[in-house]
Amino acid sequence: MSPLPAPAVQWLAAGLLVVLAWLLVGAKRGQRLPPGPRSHFWTGAKVKDGTPPWLRYARLHQEHGEIITLSSGPLQPKMFVLGTAAAAHEILDRHSSSSAGRPRLVTLQEVVSQNMRTLSMDVGPRWSRYRKAMAETLAEGSARHYQPVQEKEARITVDALARQPSSFAQQFQRMSASGIMTVTYDHPLSRMDDVWIVRLFDSIKNVAPFFIARTYLDRLPVLVHLPMFLNPVKRRALEIHAQELALFTDMYATVRTRRDEGKAADSFASRLQERQARLGLSDAEAAYLSGALYFAGSDTTSAALSAFVLAMVSNPKAQRRAQAELDAVVGSERMPTFDDLPQLPILRATLFESMRWRPISPLGFPHRLTEDVPYKNYVLPKGSTVLANIWSIHHDPREYSDPDVFNPDRFLENGAFRGTWFSPQRGHAGFGHGKRICPGLHVAERSLLIGAASLLWAFTMAGEVDTMAFANKLPTAPLPFDA
């Protein structure tokens, strides 16, 4: 066997020195990292045991503290799971400029989405343009324009449930889908076999696995450059992208046609088209931005309403109290409207307590640190992944007395709603943190408030439920139950 040429030996030695230096720096930084479960040097921590990750992390918080460090091996960034409001507020809110990044997701973001999906997009010029567009079209003032749509959808849902009460999960799905489609495209739904919805569901089914599973492209990104005939994951991901982009483009173009004909009603897409040139968005970017609203909001809204029903079934006293407030303010001759909400603090407290007690996003979407971030005696290094354990934050007895007890009174003071120090308006962290807080929260919150008010006004919810029976997925939702 002939020896390696001298230049090759030099390059190999230099590469080994770089890796060794990287590992030594990591070890030095590790001296100031929060504790965590024992991990193998090469394979990292083994923490999976079949239970939902938010509950698994909650146990680790009890053992190791408010921040836990998880390792996936020496060549992967550390992940820090935040289990208290104080840690999440300091790292993700106060240091939002340093914690707004997203981890690299090669298959989902770079191939399937071609770097145009808002939720998983890293910080950069395109994300800044997206964020500005959403701020202009989904801010609190703009969200009020969509209230008539949300009131209408609530009325339709109540009428449907009056005829078939056991179909509440399906009706919530229709209500949230129709509400978002109307807000986004002025396309209300009377049936769930609408051609756009069928195509959207098919797209969600294709894309959803990549939010959870990591492929060989994520584990070794250089493989993205393999020829297509040797790259089945990339080939399939590009097929999914083409289908998704065609759908988003079709829906966005339909709104543009109606605008050109002078027939377009107020919607997110029509407002975005008015601003598109000024915001510097291509047609593909604008179409993806609009389509992402459905992905982000449909399942979460319907799941949150199902969780609210579960809370009311299991807490009849709280249900009767909120109904008594509705009877006094609204009466029995008409349904609640948004004009009534300022006079319904008990309703607000009851809904927000359900969102605290059984969050449907019990883990936040991962953040990536773009700078070192100090916290107490620790320094979380640049490039690390940070994950807020919303379940642990919402069940921390230092923030909520008797956190396992459903108690809307924790948000009431002198007859008015009162939130927490870290969330004065809502009392919970379900919409995320910092610069990555849900951009559609004002629209989503209004839909939930008018939906909850309408349900309590029209029905008394009863039955037997398991209050911990939730799907082991993100976002989660109650497993099917009767009410």
C-alpha positions, 0 to 999 in steps of 0.5 A: 500500500503506497503512502498518502501524498504529503498534501493529502496528509496535511489536509487530513491533519488540518481537518482533524485539528479543526474537529478536535478544536471544535470539540474542545471549545464545545467541552469548554462551553459545556462547563457553563451549560444547564444540566441534563440526562446522561448522554453517550458521546457519539449518540447523545441522550436517550430520552424517548420512552413512548410518552408524549415529549412534553410530559417526558421533558416535564419529568426531566425538569423535575430532575434537572431544573428549569432548563435541561440540556439534550445532546445528539452527539458531538457534531450536532448542536445542543438543544435546551428545553425551557420549563419555566416562564422566567427562562422562556421570557428571558431567552426567547422574549428579552433576547428575541433578536438573538433567539428568532432563528430556526434550526436547519430543516433540509427536507422540510424547509429547503426542499419541500418548501424551497425556503418559503414556509413561514413557520420553519423559515430561518431569519433573513431578508425573506423572513423580514419581508414575510414578517412585515406583510403579516404585521400589516395584514394580521395585526389587531386592527386588521383582525377586526375586519374579519369579525363578521366572518367569524360570527357567521361561522359560529352561527353556522356551527351552532345550527349544525350542532343543534341538529347533530350534537355528537358531531362537534369535532367535525363541525369545529373542523369545518368552522375553522377551515371555513373561517380561515379560507374566508379570511385568507381567500374569501372562500367560505365552505359549506362542505368539507369536500370542497375541491380546494379543501380536498387538495389542501388536506392532501397537501397537509398529509404529504407535508406533515411527516417532514415536520416530525421525521428527519431524513438522511438529508437532515442528518447529512445535508451534503447528500442533497446534492446527490443525483436525483436517481440516487436521491429518492427523498429529494425526488419525492420532496420536490414532487410534493413542493410542485403540488403544493406550490400549484395549489397555493398559486391557484388559490392566490390567482383566483383572488387576483382575478376577482380583484381585477374584475372588481369583485374581491371582498376583503381578505388576507390575499387581497390585502397582500396583493395590494402591498405585494410590489412594495413588500418585494414579494414574488408571486410564489412567495406571496402564494406560499405566505397565504397558503401557510395560514391554513396550515398554521391555523386550521388544526390548532383552532379546531383542536383548541375548541375541542379542548375547551369542550373537554374542559367544560364537560369535566368542570360543570361548575365553571361552565354554569358560571360562564353561562350565567354571565352570558345570560346576564349580558346577552340574554336568550333572544340573540347569539353573542357578538364581538360587541359583547366580549368586553362585558364577558370577563368570566368567559375570557378567563374560562377560555384562556384557562382551558388553553393553559390547562390543556394546551394544544401546542404543549411544545413550541416550535424550535428556535435557533440562537444566532448569538450566545445568550446568557441566563443566570450562571449559564451561557447558551451558545450560538447555534444551539436549539431552544425549545419552550416546554409550554406544558411545564410552563403552564403547570408550574406552581410558582406561576399558577397555584394548584396548576392541575386544577381548572380554575378560571378565577386565577385570571379574575380580579375585581370583576376584570380579566387579569393575566400573568406577569409574562402574558398580561393579556392572555395569562398563557404562552400558547401562542409562542414567544418573541419574534416568532410569536404566532403572527395570526394570534389576533385572528385565532383568538377572536375565532376562539372567543366567539366560538366559545361564547356561542357554544356556552350560550347555546348548549350545556356540555356533559359526559364522561371524559379522560382529561389526559387523553390527548394525541401524541402529536404536535399540535395535539388534540383530545382523543375522540370523546362523547359530549 
